[in-house]
C-alpha cells in the first residue's frame, strides 16, 4: 500500500466489506491522525493547490466589502457574527477585515468566528488573524447565536459525496473495495436507493450516467437556511461546480478528483496524502436552504460576481504608482480570478448567496438571478 492510511482502509474493507465514496473521502481528508487536512499544509506554492485568496488580496478584499454591504442592508445589526467556513490559513478573512476598516461601525459590531476542526490549521489562522480577537467553532451548529454573515470559499467541494450510476440493470452505488491483489479498487453495489427526486433524475438519464449527492452539504445548507430565516443574515458560497439539472450537462458526471503537488493524481493512489474534491451542485444547496425558509441568489460565475463588486477598479487602484512587474502581476491575478480562459477561474467557479427572506437585494447578484425551483 502506498500510504499508512491506504493500509488501514484496506484492512477495514477486508473485515467489513466495501465502503462508499463518502466514507473513503471522510477517512482520507479528516482521519484524526492520518487524514490529509490533519497532516498536510495544502495551500500555496509549497502545498498541493492555490485558492483564490492566495492568488491576490483583491479576492478577500471584495468578499469583505460584500459582507459589509450585506451588513448595512440588514440594518447594521450590532453585534453580529462574521464567520468563515474552512478558512485555510486565514488569508481571506485577514484581507476582508483590512478592507472593511473604512466601514463605520462594522468592526465594532463584528464577532469573528472561524469554523475549523483542525488544531493545526487553527494555530495557523491564529497567527494570521492576531489582534482581531477571532474565536473558533468546530461546525455550523456551534456558531454563536445572532445575525450571521457567513463566508465560504472552496469549502463545500471537500465535503464527502456519494456516487450513483444508471446501469442497464438498474441503479447502483459506486463503492470502494479490494481487487484480487488486495489493492483499493472501485466497484458497484446494485439496488441503490436515492431520494425520489434523485432517483427520478437518474432513471431518466442514459445508461452510464453518474449522479453525485453530497449529504453533508445538503444538511449544512438546511441548517444555514433555517438559521438565516430565524435570526437574519446571509451566506456567500464560492466554489467550483454546476447548477444541477439546469447545467448543460444535466448535473451528471464523475467529478471526484485528487490533487497532489499541483497535479492531478489517481483518486485511490495516495489516501491521506492527496486532496480529494468534487464539484458542487449549487442548485441542490439552494433548494435545501430554500426549503428551510431562506432565499437564494445564483449560482452565477465567480467572474461576474467579482466584476460587479469592482475587481477592475480595485486592480487599477493597486496598479497606480506600481512598477511594471507589479502591474503585470496584478493584471494576471485579475485575469485568473475573473477570466474565462484556460486555467482561469471566472466561469468554472460559481457564487451562491443565501439570505434572510426579507432581504430582497444582495450585492453582486441581479434581482432576476434569484433561485427558483422550477426544475422537475
N, C-alpha and C positions, 0 to 999 in steps of 0.2 A: 504494500500500500504506500501511496506517495506521501501521506501526512499522518501524524498520530490520530487526528480526528477521522480520517478515512478508515483506519483500522478499527476505531471504536464504533463507527456507524456500521461497518461490515459485521462486526460481532453482534450488534443489536439485531440486524436483519437476519442473521443466521439463527438467532434464538426465537424471534417473534414474527418474522416474515417481512415482506416488502413494506416500505413506508411511502407516504405521499410526498409529492414535490414540496408541499408546505412544510412537512416535518423535516425534510432534508435542508431546506433553506433556513429554517429556525435553528437547527443544530449548527450549520456552517457559519452563520452570521453571529449567533448570540449564545453559543455554548459558554458556560461560565469560566472555563479555563482554556479552551482550545478554539473558541469562536473567532471569526475574523475581526469583529469590532472590539473584542476583548483583548486581542494580542497585537493588532496591527495599527500603524499610522497610515490611513488610506489616502489622505488628502495631499494635494500639491505635487510638485515635480518629483519629489523623492518618494511619493506614495504610488498608488495604483490608478488614480484618476484625479481630475481637476474639476471642481464645481464652479458655478458662475461667480460666487463671491471671491474665489481665489483668482479669477481672471482679471477682475477690475473692481475697484472700490465703488464704481458707478452703480453696480447692481445693488449692493446693500444700501447705498445712499437713497436710491429711488424707492426701494422697498420700505425703507424707514419713512420717507416722505409720504408714501401711500398710507402707512399706518397713522401718521399724524393727521393727514387729511380725513381719514376714516374716523379718527377720534373726534375731530371737530364736527363731522356730520352726525355723530352720535350725541352731540351736545356737550362735548368735553367733560365726560364723567371723571370725577376725582374722589377716591382713587380708582384705577383700573389696572387690569393685568395685561402686560405686554409680554407675550410668551413666544417661544420658538420651539418647534419640534425638530429633534435631531440636529442640533446646532453645530456639529462638527468641531472646529477649533474656536468657534465663537466669532469668526470673521464677519459674517453678515450682520449679526447683532451689533458688533462694535461700530461698523460703518453706519448702520441705521441710527444708532444713538448719537454719533458725531453729526450726522446730517440734520438731526431734529433738535439740536441745541438752540436753533434760531426760533423754534415754535414756542411762544409764550405759554407756560404752564404745563407743557407736555411732560417734561422730565419730572417735575414735582409731583405729577399725578400718577406716573407710571411705576408699577412694581414689576421689575424684570424677573421673569421666571423661565428657566431653560428646562425643557423636558428631555432628560438624558439619563439612561440607566447605567452607562459605563463609568466606573470610578476613574479610569484612566483619562477618558475624554472630559469628564467633569473638571479634573485638575487642570487640563489644558485650557478649558473655557474660563476657569477662574483667573488664570494668568492673563488671558486676552482681555477680559472684562473687569480687571482690577479697578476698583474705585467706583464701579457702577452699582454696587450693592445687590448683585444678582443672587437669586435663590434657585433651587433646583427641585424638580419633581420627576418621579420615575415614569409617569404616564399622564395622559389627558385627564383621567379621573382624579388625579392628585392635585390638579391645578387649584389654586385658592379661589374662593367664591368672588363674584363681582363681574362687572363688564369685562369682556375679554377681546383683545386683538391678538390673533394667533397667526404666526408666520411659519411656513413650512416649505423649504426648498430641497428638492431631491430627498424626500423622506419616505413618501408612500412607495416609491419604486423598490425599496428594500424590504417591504413587508411581505411575508410568505404568501405564495399563490398556490392554488390547486389547478391542475390542467385536466380538461375533459375532452374526449375525442369522439367524433362521429365515425363509427366503423360500419362496414357492410352488415355486421351482425347486430348493431345497436350502439348504445352509448357505453363508453369505458373511461376509466380514470387512469391517467399516466402515473405509474409508480416507479420506485427505485428499489431494485433488488440486487441479486448477485448472479453473475454469469457462471459458466462451468469452471472457470479458473478462480472463482472467488472474488472477482473484481466487481465494483459497482457498475450497474447497468440499468437502462430503462426497460420497462415492461408495461403491460396493460392489465388492469383489473376490470373485467366485463361487468355489466349490470350496474353501472354508475347511476346515481340519482342526484339531481340538482333541484333547485327551486323551480317552480312552474315556469317562470319567465325564461330562465337559462335553458331549461330542458326544451322548451318550445323553439328557442333560437337554434339550438344545436341540432335538433331533429329536422329542422327545415334547411340546414346547411348541407353542403356537398360532403360526401364521404371523405374522410381525412381531415376535416376541419377541426381546429383546436380552439376551445373556449377557455380562457383563464379567469378564474374567480379569486378575489382577494378577501377572504373572510375578515381578516384583521382590519383591513382598510374600510370595509363596509361598516363594521362595528364601530370603529373610530368615528366615521362620518356621522353615524346615527347619534353618537354621544355628543359630538360637537354641535350638530344641528339642534339637538334638544337644549343644550347649554345656551346657544345663541338665542333661541326662541324664548327661553325663560329669563335670562339675565342681560341680554343685549350684547352686541359686539359684532365682530367679523373675523373671517379666516381667509388667508390667501395661500393657496397651494400652487406651487410651481414645480413642474416635473416633466419628464418626457413620457408621452403616452398618446392616447387617442380618445375619440368621442363615442366609443362603444358602437351601438348599432348605426349611429349616424356617420361613422367613419366610412370612407370609400371602401375599405376592406371589410366592413361589417363588424369590426371588433374581433375578428378571428385571427389566429396565428400563434405560433410558438415564439414568445419574446424573451424567454428566460435566457440570460446571458451571464457570463463570468468575465471579470476584468482582473488582470494581474500585470503589474508593471506597465500600465498604459497600453496593454494589448489584450485582445480577446483571447480567452482561454477555454478549454473544454470544461463544461459545467461540472463534470464528475471527476476532473483530474486532480484538483488540489483543494479538497474540502478544508475550510478554515484558513486557507492561505490566499484565497481569491475572493473578490467581492462578487456577490450574486444579486442581480436585479431583474425586474420585469417591467414592461410598460404599464402605465397606469390607465385604467378605464375611468376617465373623468366623469362620463355620464353616469356610471354606477355610483360614484361618490356623491354626485349632485342629487341623484334620485334618493339615496339613503338619507341625506341631510334634509331634503325637502319633505320626506316622509315624517320627519320629527318636528316640522314647523318652520324651518329656516328657508330663506330664499337663496337661489344660486344664480351666479352670472358666469357665463363661459361654458366650456373652455374656449379660450382664444389663444392664438400663438403668442409665445413669450415676446417675440419681436414687436408685435403690435402693442402689447402692454407697455414695454419699455419705451417705445417711441412716443406713445401717448403720455407717459409720465415725464418725458422730457430728456431722454438719454442723449439726443442730438445736441440740445442746448448745453447739457452738462459736459459732454465731450468737448464742445467748442470752448467752454469756460476753462476747463482744465488745460487746454492747449494754448491758451493765451500766455505769452511770455515764456513758453516752454521751449526747450531746444528741439532740434529736428528729430533726434532719436526718440524723445519722449512723445512728441506729436505722432510719430509713426506708430508707437506702441498704443497710444490712446485710440487712434483710428482703427487699429487691428482689433482691439478689445471691443470697441463699438460694433464692428462688423461681426465678430464671433458671437457676441451676445444676442444681437438683433437681426443678423443676416439670415438669408435662406439658402446660401450656397453649401457646397460640400464641406463638412466639418464645422458648420455654423449651427447655432442653437435656436435661431429665431423662429423656425417653424416646427422642428421636432419637439421642442419643449412647449408646453401649454400652461396656461394660468386659469385657475378656477377660484372664484370668490364665493364664500358662504356668508350670509349676512342675516341680521335680525329682520324679521318680516316687515317691520315698519320702515326699513332703510330702502328707499326707492331708487337711489343712485349711489354709485360707487366709483371712485377714481379709476380710470384706465379701462372701464367697461361701458359700452353704449347701452342705452335702455333696451334696445331690441336684442341685446345679447343675453337677456335673462333666460336661464334654462327652463324649458317647459317640457314635460314628459309626454311628447306626442308620439314617440316611437311605440310600436306594438310590443 
